[in-house]
Amino acid sequence: MEEAAMSTGGARSRARGTVDIGRPPRGRVELGMRTRVIAPLTSGSRDGLLNEAAAVGDEPVDLVEWRADSMIRALAGSSFAAASDLVGELAATAGALLEASALPLIATVRTSSEGGAAHLDDSEYCALVASLAGMADAVDVEIGRESAPDLVREAQRAGARVIASHHDFGGTPTDEELAGVLAAMNHAGADVLKIACAPRSGGDVARVLTAGAWAREAYDRPVIAIAMGRLGGPTRFAGAALGGAATFASVGGASAPGQYTAREARTVLDIVEGAQ
């Protein structure tokens, strides 16, 4: 991992390695200090999403992630089937969510190649993420795409923070592969680095934690490192001491295997980090 860190020149200097997510007049949430709780909104309809957003208001949640790929799948085959037609519908839904909740909004278009519901080619994916970057407080960019570095810069120019992500539902990459993925995220200039893997052993879980802690120190920016499923539960509660910038926890529907509820996550994190 040290080799990958030394070979990468894309790191940007940040005070204490923190990133604020949120646009005025909305509130801002700092990532990189205390571990934050992110709740996914997973409904495929605008009304369902607004109901989920309302439910989040009573929970110990710091940010919400809108899984826009669920809506894209629900609209497939309709008059909005083309990606160009989806832009307006997604923008209207993003606006409704921003009005419904004061929490910062992360917009994610998770594609089928990374365990999501959206079947999109590269140009369609980039067009939708870029359009959401003009409204959402942050967007997720799948780092494995050839166009990812350009999309990161485009989203940042639009005013959004960028969470670069890599998901592996088939297993856990080797240490060298994890280091390479994190180095690519750093080199692209992403604001937050996120990896999520499927562990097959306790050793895999430990390696994910180690990779996240290493990247936090090497690149001086927030890192989210998750081993999915029940086996990977400890990674969701590792806390700030191991570089965990945030954990994903459900209020309604979960967006990945092994997610706990927001109240469970906050309770355990308060114990691990000390209630503040």
MARMIRO-862610 format. One record per residue (C-alpha): residue number from 1; residue in three letters; x, y, z. Coordinates in Angstrom, 2 decimals, decimal comma. Layout:
N
{torgu=NUM	milum=ALA	px=X	py=Y	pz=Z}
...
This chain:
276
{torgu=1	milum=MET	px=0,00	py=0,00	pz=0,00}
{torgu=2	milum=GLU	px=2,88	py=2,36	pz=0,73}
{torgu=3	milum=GLU	px=4,04	py=2,00	pz=-2,88}
{torgu=4	milum=ALA	px=0,65	py=3,06	pz=-4,22}
{torgu=5	milum=ALA	px=0,60	py=6,09	pz=-1,96}
{torgu=6	milum=MET	px=4,05	py=7,24	pz=-3,08}
{torgu=7	milum=SER	px=3,22	py=6,84	pz=-6,76}
{torgu=8	milum=THR	px=0,11	py=9,02	pz=-6,61}
{torgu=9	milum=GLY	px=0,35	py=12,76	pz=-6,98}
{torgu=10	milum=GLY	px=-3,31	py=13,74	pz=-6,85}
{torgu=11	milum=ALA	px=-3,73	py=14,40	pz=-3,12}
{torgu=12	milum=ARG	px=-4,88	py=17,91	pz=-2,21}
{torgu=13	milum=SER	px=-4,05	py=19,58	pz=1,07}
{torgu=14	milum=ARG	px=-7,02	py=19,80	pz=3,45}
{torgu=15	milum=ALA	px=-7,19	py=21,15	pz=6,95}
{torgu=16	milum=ARG	px=-7,31	py=18,09	pz=9,22}
{torgu=17	milum=GLY	px=-8,46	py=16,00	pz=6,27}
{torgu=18	milum=THR	px=-12,09	py=17,03	pz=6,61}
{torgu=19	milum=VAL	px=-14,75	py=17,84	pz=4,02}
{torgu=20	milum=ASP	px=-17,97	py=19,82	pz=4,50}
{torgu=21	milum=ILE	px=-21,02	py=18,55	pz=2,63}
{torgu=22	milum=GLY	px=-23,93	py=20,95	pz=2,20}
{torgu=23	milum=ARG	px=-24,73	py=24,10	pz=0,26}
{torgu=24	milum=PRO	px=-26,06	py=27,39	pz=1,65}
{torgu=25	milum=PRO	px=-28,67	py=28,04	pz=2,85}
{torgu=26	milum=ARG	px=-28,77	py=24,38	pz=3,85}
{torgu=27	milum=GLY	px=-26,74	py=23,18	pz=6,79}
{torgu=28	milum=ARG	px=-23,28	py=21,69	pz=6,37}
{torgu=29	milum=VAL	px=-22,05	py=18,40	pz=7,81}
{torgu=30	milum=GLU	px=-18,36	py=17,77	pz=8,35}
{torgu=31	milum=LEU	px=-16,90	py=14,42	pz=7,31}
{torgu=32	milum=GLY	px=-13,53	py=13,36	pz=8,66}
{torgu=33	milum=MET	px=-13,98	py=13,79	pz=12,39}
{torgu=34	milum=ARG	px=-16,80	py=12,03	pz=14,22}
{torgu=35	milum=THR	px=-18,36	py=9,19	pz=12,21}
{torgu=36	milum=ARG	px=-21,56	py=10,36	pz=10,52}
{torgu=37	milum=VAL	px=-24,73	py=8,36	pz=9,86}
{torgu=38	milum=ILE	px=-26,02	py=8,32	pz=6,27}
{torgu=39	milum=ALA	px=-29,54	py=7,00	pz=5,61}
{torgu=40	milum=PRO	px=-30,42	py=5,69	pz=2,13}
{torgu=41	milum=LEU	px=-33,65	py=6,65	pz=0,40}
{torgu=42	milum=THR	px=-34,50	py=3,71	pz=-1,84}
{torgu=43	milum=SER	px=-38,07	py=4,09	pz=-3,14}
{torgu=44	milum=GLY	px=-38,63	py=4,06	pz=-6,88}
{torgu=45	milum=SER	px=-41,33	py=6,77	pz=-6,74}
{torgu=46	milum=ARG	px=-41,21	py=10,44	pz=-5,78}
{torgu=47	milum=ASP	px=-44,02	py=10,07	pz=-3,24}
{torgu=48	milum=GLY	px=-42,28	py=7,09	pz=-1,67}
{torgu=49	milum=LEU	px=-39,01	py=9,00	pz=-1,46}
{torgu=50	milum=LEU	px=-40,71	py=11,95	pz=0,21}
{torgu=51	milum=ASN	px=-42,27	py=9,61	pz=2,76}
{torgu=52	milum=GLU	px=-38,84	py=8,13	pz=3,49}
{torgu=53	milum=ALA	px=-37,35	py=11,61	pz=3,83}
{torgu=54	milum=ALA	px=-40,06	py=12,55	pz=6,32}
{torgu=55	milum=ALA	px=-39,32	py=9,44	pz=8,40}
{torgu=56	milum=VAL	px=-35,62	py=10,32	pz=8,54}
{torgu=57	milum=GLY	px=-36,48	py=13,55	pz=10,33}
{torgu=58	milum=ASP	px=-37,14	py=11,68	pz=13,57}
{torgu=59	milum=GLU	px=-33,94	py=9,61	pz=13,43}
{torgu=60	milum=PRO	px=-30,29	py=10,23	pz=14,45}
{torgu=61	milum=VAL	px=-29,18	py=10,79	pz=10,85}
{torgu=62	milum=ASP	px=-26,64	py=13,33	pz=9,54}
{torgu=63	milum=LEU	px=-27,01	py=12,96	pz=5,76}
{torgu=64	milum=VAL	px=-29,32	py=11,17	pz=3,32}
{torgu=65	milum=GLU	px=-28,34	py=9,26	pz=0,19}
{torgu=66	milum=TRP	px=-30,86	py=9,18	pz=-2,61}
{torgu=67	milum=ARG	px=-30,43	py=5,96	pz=-4,58}
{torgu=68	milum=ALA	px=-31,68	py=7,39	pz=-7,85}
{torgu=69	milum=ASP	px=-31,08	py=4,08	pz=-9,63}
{torgu=70	milum=SER	px=-34,23	py=2,72	pz=-7,98}
{torgu=71	milum=MET	px=-36,28	py=5,40	pz=-9,73}
{torgu=72	milum=ILE	px=-34,44	py=4,82	pz=-13,00}
{torgu=73	milum=ARG	px=-35,37	py=1,13	pz=-12,85}
{torgu=74	milum=ALA	px=-39,00	py=1,95	pz=-11,99}
{torgu=75	milum=LEU	px=-39,21	py=4,27	pz=-15,00}
{torgu=76	milum=ALA	px=-37,60	py=1,82	pz=-17,41}
{torgu=77	milum=GLY	px=-39,85	py=1,15	pz=-20,37}
{torgu=78	milum=SER	px=-41,96	py=4,24	pz=-19,72}
{torgu=79	milum=SER	px=-41,94	py=7,52	pz=-21,58}
{torgu=80	milum=PHE	px=-38,84	py=8,35	pz=-19,54}
{torgu=81	milum=ALA	px=-36,89	py=5,31	pz=-20,72}
{torgu=82	milum=ALA	px=-34,17	py=7,33	pz=-22,49}
{torgu=83	milum=ALA	px=-31,48	py=8,83	pz=-20,26}
{torgu=84	milum=SER	px=-32,06	py=12,26	pz=-21,84}
{torgu=85	milum=ASP	px=-35,71	py=12,09	pz=-20,77}
{torgu=86	milum=LEU	px=-34,77	py=11,00	pz=-17,26}
{torgu=87	milum=VAL	px=-32,77	py=14,15	pz=-16,55}
{torgu=88	milum=GLY	px=-35,83	py=16,32	pz=-16,01}
{torgu=89	milum=GLU	px=-37,65	py=13,76	pz=-13,88}
{torgu=90	milum=LEU	px=-34,62	py=13,20	pz=-11,65}
{torgu=91	milum=ALA	px=-34,01	py=16,94	pz=-11,33}
{torgu=92	milum=ALA	px=-37,60	py=17,51	pz=-10,24}
{torgu=93	milum=THR	px=-37,31	py=14,72	pz=-7,67}
{torgu=94	milum=ALA	px=-34,01	py=16,09	pz=-6,37}
{torgu=95	milum=GLY	px=-35,64	py=19,50	pz=-5,92}
{torgu=96	milum=ALA	px=-38,54	py=17,95	pz=-4,01}
{torgu=97	milum=LEU	px=-36,16	py=16,07	pz=-1,71}
{torgu=98	milum=LEU	px=-34,10	py=19,19	pz=-1,03}
{torgu=99	milum=GLU	px=-37,28	py=21,02	pz=-0,03}
{torgu=100	milum=ALA	px=-38,49	py=18,13	pz=2,13}
{torgu=101	milum=SER	px=-35,37	py=17,73	pz=4,27}
{torgu=102	milum=ALA	px=-32,78	py=20,08	pz=5,71}
{torgu=103	milum=LEU	px=-30,15	py=17,33	pz=5,72}
{torgu=104	milum=PRO	px=-27,45	py=17,35	pz=3,03}
{torgu=105	milum=LEU	px=-28,37	py=15,16	pz=0,06}
{torgu=106	milum=ILE	px=-26,04	py=12,69	pz=-1,65}
{torgu=107	milum=ALA	px=-27,27	py=11,60	pz=-5,08}
{torgu=108	milum=THR	px=-26,19	py=8,14	pz=-6,21}
{torgu=109	milum=VAL	px=-26,82	py=6,41	pz=-9,53}
{torgu=110	milum=ARG	px=-25,62	py=2,88	pz=-8,72}
{torgu=111	milum=THR	px=-25,29	py=0,80	pz=-11,87}
{torgu=112	milum=SER	px=-25,86	py=-2,91	pz=-12,26}
{torgu=113	milum=SER	px=-22,13	py=-3,55	pz=-12,63}
{torgu=114	milum=GLU	px=-21,68	py=-2,40	pz=-9,03}
{torgu=115	milum=GLY	px=-24,75	py=-4,00	pz=-7,51}
{torgu=116	milum=GLY	px=-27,26	py=-1,27	pz=-8,35}
{torgu=117	milum=ALA	px=-30,50	py=-1,16	pz=-10,31}
{torgu=118	milum=ALA	px=-29,58	py=1,09	pz=-13,24}
{torgu=119	milum=HIS	px=-28,60	py=-0,39	pz=-16,61}
{torgu=120	milum=LEU	px=-26,77	py=2,49	pz=-18,28}
{torgu=121	milum=ASP	px=-23,92	py=2,88	pz=-20,71}
{torgu=122	milum=ASP	px=-21,05	py=5,21	pz=-19,85}
{torgu=123	milum=SER	px=-22,43	py=8,29	pz=-21,59}
{torgu=124	milum=GLU	px=-25,88	py=7,86	pz=-20,04}
{torgu=125	milum=TYR	px=-24,38	py=7,39	pz=-16,58}
{torgu=126	milum=CYS	px=-22,19	py=10,47	pz=-16,86}
{torgu=127	milum=ALA	px=-25,05	py=12,63	pz=-18,14}
{torgu=128	milum=LEU	px=-27,31	py=11,71	pz=-15,23}
{torgu=129	milum=VAL	px=-24,65	py=12,12	pz=-12,53}
{torgu=130	milum=ALA	px=-23,53	py=15,45	pz=-13,99}
{torgu=131	milum=SER	px=-27,11	py=16,73	pz=-14,04}
{torgu=132	milum=LEU	px=-27,62	py=15,78	pz=-10,37}
{torgu=133	milum=ALA	px=-24,34	py=17,44	pz=-9,39}
{torgu=134	milum=GLY	px=-25,91	py=20,80	pz=-10,12}
{torgu=135	milum=MET	px=-28,48	py=20,28	pz=-7,37}
{torgu=136	milum=ALA	px=-27,38	py=17,67	pz=-4,81}
{torgu=137	milum=ASP	px=-24,88	py=18,49	pz=-2,09}
{torgu=138	milum=ALA	px=-22,74	py=15,52	pz=-3,15}
{torgu=139	milum=VAL	px=-22,75	py=12,86	pz=-5,84}
{torgu=140	milum=ASP	px=-21,33	py=9,34	pz=-5,99}
{torgu=141	milum=VAL	px=-18,97	py=8,55	pz=-8,88}
{torgu=142	milum=GLU	px=-18,04	py=4,95	pz=-9,68}
{torgu=143	milum=ILE	px=-14,26	py=5,13	pz=-9,99}
{torgu=144	milum=GLY	px=-13,98	py=2,08	pz=-12,24}
{torgu=145	milum=ARG	px=-15,36	py=3,99	pz=-15,23}
{torgu=146	milum=GLU	px=-12,86	py=5,29	pz=-17,77}
{torgu=147	milum=SER	px=-14,55	py=8,70	pz=-17,67}
{torgu=148	milum=ALA	px=-14,53	py=8,91	pz=-13,85}
{torgu=149	milum=PRO	px=-11,73	py=11,52	pz=-13,47}
{torgu=150	milum=ASP	px=-13,45	py=13,89	pz=-15,91}
{torgu=151	milum=LEU	px=-16,81	py=13,31	pz=-14,21}
{torgu=152	milum=VAL	px=-15,29	py=14,05	pz=-10,79}
{torgu=153	milum=ARG	px=-14,01	py=17,41	pz=-12,02}
{torgu=154	milum=GLU	px=-17,28	py=18,24	pz=-13,78}
{torgu=155	milum=ALA	px=-19,33	py=17,48	pz=-10,66}
{torgu=156	milum=GLN	px=-17,04	py=19,60	pz=-8,50}
{torgu=157	milum=ARG	px=-17,28	py=22,51	pz=-10,92}
{torgu=158	milum=ALA	px=-21,06	py=22,24	pz=-10,54}
{torgu=159	milum=GLY	px=-20,64	py=22,75	pz=-6,79}
{torgu=160	milum=ALA	px=-21,09	py=19,19	pz=-5,54}
{torgu=161	milum=ARG	px=-18,72	py=17,20	pz=-3,36}
{torgu=162	milum=VAL	px=-17,73	py=13,88	pz=-4,90}
{torgu=163	milum=ILE	px=-17,68	py=10,49	pz=-3,20}
{torgu=164	milum=ALA	px=-15,63	py=8,17	pz=-5,38}
{torgu=165	milum=SER	px=-16,81	py=4,59	pz=-4,91}
{torgu=166	milum=HIS	px=-15,93	py=0,99	pz=-5,67}
{torgu=167	milum=HIS	px=-18,21	py=-1,96	pz=-4,85}
{torgu=168	milum=ASP	px=-17,33	py=-5,63	pz=-5,08}
{torgu=169	milum=PHE	px=-20,20	py=-8,00	pz=-4,28}
{torgu=170	milum=GLY	px=-18,19	py=-11,03	pz=-5,36}
{torgu=171	milum=GLY	px=-15,49	py=-10,90	pz=-2,72}
{torgu=172	milum=THR	px=-12,70	py=-8,76	pz=-1,29}
{torgu=173	milum=PRO	px=-9,86	py=-7,63	pz=-3,57}
{torgu=174	milum=THR	px=-6,24	py=-8,23	pz=-2,62}
{torgu=175	milum=ASP	px=-4,38	py=-5,64	pz=-0,56}
{torgu=176	milum=GLU	px=-2,63	py=-4,43	pz=-3,71}
{torgu=177	milum=GLU	px=-5,92	py=-4,11	pz=-5,58}
{torgu=178	milum=LEU	px=-7,54	py=-2,20	pz=-2,73}
{torgu=179	milum=ALA	px=-4,55	py=0,14	pz=-2,63}
{torgu=180	milum=GLY	px=-4,78	py=0,66	pz=-6,38}
{torgu=181	milum=VAL	px=-8,48	py=1,51	pz=-6,25}
{torgu=182	milum=LEU	px=-7,99	py=3,99	pz=-3,42}
{torgu=183	milum=ALA	px=-5,01	py=5,53	pz=-5,23}
{torgu=184	milum=ALA	px=-7,14	py=5,99	pz=-8,35}
{torgu=185	milum=MET	px=-9,81	py=7,77	pz=-6,30}
{torgu=186	milum=ASN	px=-7,20	py=10,02	pz=-4,76}
{torgu=187	milum=HIS	px=-5,56	py=10,76	pz=-8,11}
{torgu=188	milum=ALA	px=-8,96	py=11,68	pz=-9,59}
{torgu=189	milum=GLY	px=-9,32	py=14,33	pz=-6,87}
{torgu=190	milum=ALA	px=-12,41	py=12,93	pz=-5,17}
{torgu=191	milum=ASP	px=-13,44	py=14,56	pz=-1,89}
{torgu=192	milum=VAL	px=-14,34	py=11,29	pz=-0,14}
{torgu=193	milum=LEU	px=-13,07	py=7,76	pz=-0,87}
{torgu=194	milum=LYS	px=-15,45	py=4,80	pz=-0,47}
{torgu=195	milum=ILE	px=-14,91	py=1,05	pz=-0,84}
{torgu=196	milum=ALA	px=-17,45	py=-1,69	pz=-0,11}
{torgu=197	milum=CYS	px=-16,56	py=-5,37	pz=-0,43}
{torgu=198	milum=ALA	px=-18,08	py=-8,77	pz=0,31}
{torgu=199	milum=PRO	px=-15,91	py=-10,54	pz=2,91}
{torgu=200	milum=ARG	px=-15,55	py=-14,30	pz=3,05}
{torgu=201	milum=SER	px=-13,56	py=-14,43	pz=6,28}
{torgu=202	milum=GLY	px=-12,58	py=-12,40	pz=9,30}
{torgu=203	milum=GLY	px=-9,28	py=-11,76	pz=7,55}
{torgu=204	milum=ASP	px=-11,11	py=-10,04	pz=4,69}
{torgu=205	milum=VAL	px=-12,88	py=-7,80	pz=7,20}
{torgu=206	milum=ALA	px=-9,57	py=-6,88	pz=8,82}
{torgu=207	milum=ARG	px=-8,04	py=-6,08	pz=5,43}
{torgu=208	milum=VAL	px=-10,89	py=-3,72	pz=4,52}
{torgu=209	milum=LEU	px=-10,44	py=-1,90	pz=7,84}
{torgu=210	milum=THR	px=-6,68	py=-1,71	pz=7,31}
{torgu=211	milum=ALA	px=-7,08	py=-0,35	pz=3,78}
{torgu=212	milum=GLY	px=-9,47	py=2,35	pz=4,99}
{torgu=213	milum=ALA	px=-7,24	py=3,41	pz=7,89}
{torgu=214	milum=TRP	px=-4,21	py=3,45	pz=5,60}
{torgu=215	milum=ALA	px=-5,95	py=5,61	pz=2,97}
{torgu=216	milum=ARG	px=-7,15	py=8,06	pz=5,62}
{torgu=217	milum=GLU	px=-3,56	py=8,71	pz=6,69}
{torgu=218	milum=ALA	px=-2,00	py=8,49	pz=3,22}
{torgu=219	milum=TYR	px=-4,41	py=10,84	pz=1,48}
{torgu=220	milum=ASP	px=-5,62	py=13,07	pz=4,32}
{torgu=221	milum=ARG	px=-9,26	py=12,97	pz=3,34}
{torgu=222	milum=PRO	px=-12,41	py=11,18	pz=4,58}
{torgu=223	milum=VAL	px=-12,67	py=7,46	pz=3,85}
{torgu=224	milum=ILE	px=-15,60	py=5,05	pz=4,07}
{torgu=225	milum=ALA	px=-14,47	py=1,41	pz=4,10}
{torgu=226	milum=ILE	px=-17,20	py=-1,21	pz=4,46}
{torgu=227	milum=ALA	px=-17,22	py=-4,99	pz=4,47}
{torgu=228	milum=MET	px=-20,82	py=-5,88	pz=3,62}
{torgu=229	milum=GLY	px=-23,07	py=-8,47	pz=5,25}
{torgu=230	milum=ARG	px=-23,26	py=-9,54	pz=8,88}
{torgu=231	milum=LEU	px=-19,65	py=-10,72	pz=8,85}
{torgu=232	milum=GLY	px=-18,56	py=-7,18	pz=8,04}
{torgu=233	milum=GLY	px=-20,62	py=-5,57	pz=10,81}
{torgu=234	milum=PRO	px=-17,55	py=-4,30	pz=12,75}
{torgu=235	milum=THR	px=-16,52	py=-2,12	pz=9,80}
{torgu=236	milum=ARG	px=-19,76	py=-0,16	pz=10,11}
{torgu=237	milum=PHE	px=-18,93	py=0,73	pz=13,69}
{torgu=238	milum=ALA	px=-15,14	py=1,10	pz=13,50}
{torgu=239	milum=GLY	px=-15,41	py=4,77	pz=14,37}
{torgu=240	milum=ALA	px=-13,17	py=7,75	pz=13,81}
{torgu=241	milum=ALA	px=-10,13	py=6,12	pz=15,45}
{torgu=242	milum=LEU	px=-9,82	py=3,81	pz=12,42}
{torgu=243	milum=GLY	px=-10,66	py=6,54	pz=9,93}
{torgu=244	milum=GLY	px=-14,35	py=5,75	pz=9,44}
{torgu=245	milum=ALA	px=-15,86	py=8,98	pz=8,11}
{torgu=246	milum=ALA	px=-19,42	py=7,67	pz=7,83}
{torgu=247	milum=THR	px=-21,61	py=4,59	pz=8,05}
{torgu=248	milum=PHE	px=-24,74	py=3,79	pz=6,06}
{torgu=249	milum=ALA	px=-27,74	py=2,84	pz=8,21}
{torgu=250	milum=SER	px=-31,37	py=2,26	pz=7,34}
{torgu=251	milum=VAL	px=-34,52	py=4,07	pz=8,39}
{torgu=252	milum=GLY	px=-36,76	py=2,34	pz=5,88}
{torgu=253	milum=GLY	px=-35,19	py=0,16	pz=3,21}
{torgu=254	milum=ALA	px=-31,56	py=-0,88	pz=3,34}
{torgu=255	milum=SER	px=-29,33	py=-0,21	pz=0,31}
{torgu=256	milum=ALA	px=-26,75	py=-2,97	pz=0,98}
{torgu=257	milum=PRO	px=-26,46	py=-6,25	pz=2,88}
{torgu=258	milum=GLY	px=-25,72	py=-5,96	pz=6,59}
{torgu=259	milum=GLN	px=-26,95	py=-2,42	pz=7,22}
{torgu=260	milum=TYR	px=-28,17	py=-1,73	pz=10,74}
{torgu=261	milum=THR	px=-30,82	py=0,81	pz=11,66}
{torgu=262	milum=ALA	px=-29,86	py=4,42	pz=12,20}
{torgu=263	milum=ARG	px=-30,63	py=4,19	pz=15,91}
{torgu=264	milum=GLU	px=-28,50	py=1,05	pz=16,28}
{torgu=265	milum=ALA	px=-25,64	py=2,68	pz=14,40}
{torgu=266	milum=ARG	px=-25,72	py=5,89	pz=16,42}
{torgu=267	milum=THR	px=-25,96	py=4,02	pz=19,73}
{torgu=268	milum=VAL	px=-22,94	py=1,84	pz=18,99}
{torgu=269	milum=LEU	px=-20,90	py=4,72	pz=17,55}
{torgu=270	milum=ASP	px=-21,60	py=6,81	pz=20,65}
{torgu=271	milum=ILE	px=-20,13	py=3,99	pz=22,71}
{torgu=272	milum=VAL	px=-17,13	py=3,44	pz=20,44}
{torgu=273	milum=GLU	px=-16,29	py=7,12	pz=20,03}
{torgu=274	milum=GLY	px=-17,66	py=8,46	pz=23,29}
{torgu=275	milum=ALA	px=-20,98	py=10,35	pz=23,26}
{torgu=276	milum=GLN	px=-20,54	py=13,97	pz=22,16}
